[in-house]
């Protein structure tokens, strides 16, 4: 498996994890659980930052 294939797979997994965290935060908002809402939003932000750093690193290394 080439590095580009691995990067594409990792990007898709991170995007799905971001969407799942956003969906869970929406459920927490509907149910009124504010502490869990903030936890899920913090996870989403962390995953988004991780994906951004991964893509910037891949661009500087010439992988994309």
C-alpha positions in Angstrom: 0.0 0.0 0.0 1.5 3.3 -1.1 1.7 6.3 1.2 -1.0 8.2 -0.9 -3.5 5.3 -0.4 -2.8 5.3 3.3 -3.2 9.0 3.5 -6.5 8.8 1.6 -7.8 6.1 3.9 -6.7 8.1 7.0 -8.4 11.2 5.7 -11.6 9.4 5.1 -11.5 7.9 8.6 -10.9 11.2 10.2 -13.7 12.9 8.2 -16.1 10.2 9.3 -15.0 10.5 12.9 -15.5 14.3 12.7 -19.0 13.8 11.3 -19.8 11.2 14.0 -18.6 13.6 16.8 -20.7 16.4 15.3 -23.8 14.1 15.1 -23.3 13.0 18.7 -23.0 16.7 19.8 -26.3 17.4 18.0 -28.0 14.6 19.9 -26.6 15.9 23.2 -27.9 19.4 22.3 -31.4 18.0 21.6 -31.3 16.0 24.9 -30.0 19.0 26.9 -26.8 17.4 28.2 -24.5 20.4 28.1 -21.4 18.8 29.6 -21.4 15.9 27.1 -22.1 18.4 24.3 -19.0 20.4 25.1 -17.0 17.1 25.3 -18.1 16.0 21.8 -17.5 19.5 20.3 -14.0 19.4 21.8 -13.4 16.0 20.2 -14.6 17.4 16.8 -12.2 20.4 17.1 -9.3 18.1 18.0 -10.0 15.8 15.1 -10.3 18.7 12.7 -7.0 20.2 13.9 -5.4 16.8 13.5 -6.7 16.4 10.0 -5.5 19.9 9.1 -2.0 19.2 10.4 -1.9 15.9 8.6 -2.9 17.5 5.3 -0.3 20.4 5.7 2.4 17.8 6.6 1.5 15.7 3.5 1.6 18.8 1.3 5.1 19.8 2.6 6.4 16.3 2.1 5.1 16.2 -1.5 2.7 13.3 -0.9 -0.2 15.3 -2.3 
